[in-house]
Each structure stands twice: as C-alpha cells, then as structure tokens.
Amino acid sequence: MTRKYIDCRKLGAAGACSLAISGNEEEVLDLAVIHGIVAHGHDDPYKLRLELRAQLQDAPEAKSALA
C-alpha cells in the first residue's frame, strides 16, 4: 500500500498553515477533514473530503522507496 500525503501549504489555505499529513489514504483524509474544519472553518465535511481526496499525492518517502 502506498503512503499518501497532503500538504496544507499547497492547498491555498489562508494564513501560514504548515501542516502536512502522511499515512494510508483514509487516515490522511480523516485527519485532513478534521484539520480543515477546526483550523480553517470549513463547514461541509463531505464536500471537503471529496476536494481533499483529489489533492492526495504519493508520499515522498514512498516514491524514493520505489526507486
């Protein structure tokens, strides 16, 4: 299973948010949705989860492990 990664700095979040999350896809999405609601005031968890899923990337360490 490839580790996934999402970086709040690359999502256009307001302010100086530096959070990055990596893990399996569902773990990353669960935590990213919670973070989006608590830290950034999003109010539609379902819509946010769909948007975040589209932004997931393979974690950098997963790419180097495959090389």
C-alpha positions, 0 to 999 in steps of 0.5 A: 500500500502506498503512503499518501500525503497532503500538504496544507501549504499547497492547498491555498489555505489562508494564513501560514498553515504548515501542516502536512499529513502522511499515512494510508489514504483514509487516515490522511483524509480523516485527519485532513477533514478534521484539520480543515474544519477546526483550523480553517472553518470549513463547514461541509465535511463531505464536500471537503473530503471529496476536494481533499481526496483529489489533492492526495499525492504519493508520499515522498518517502514512498516514491524514493522507496520505489526507486 
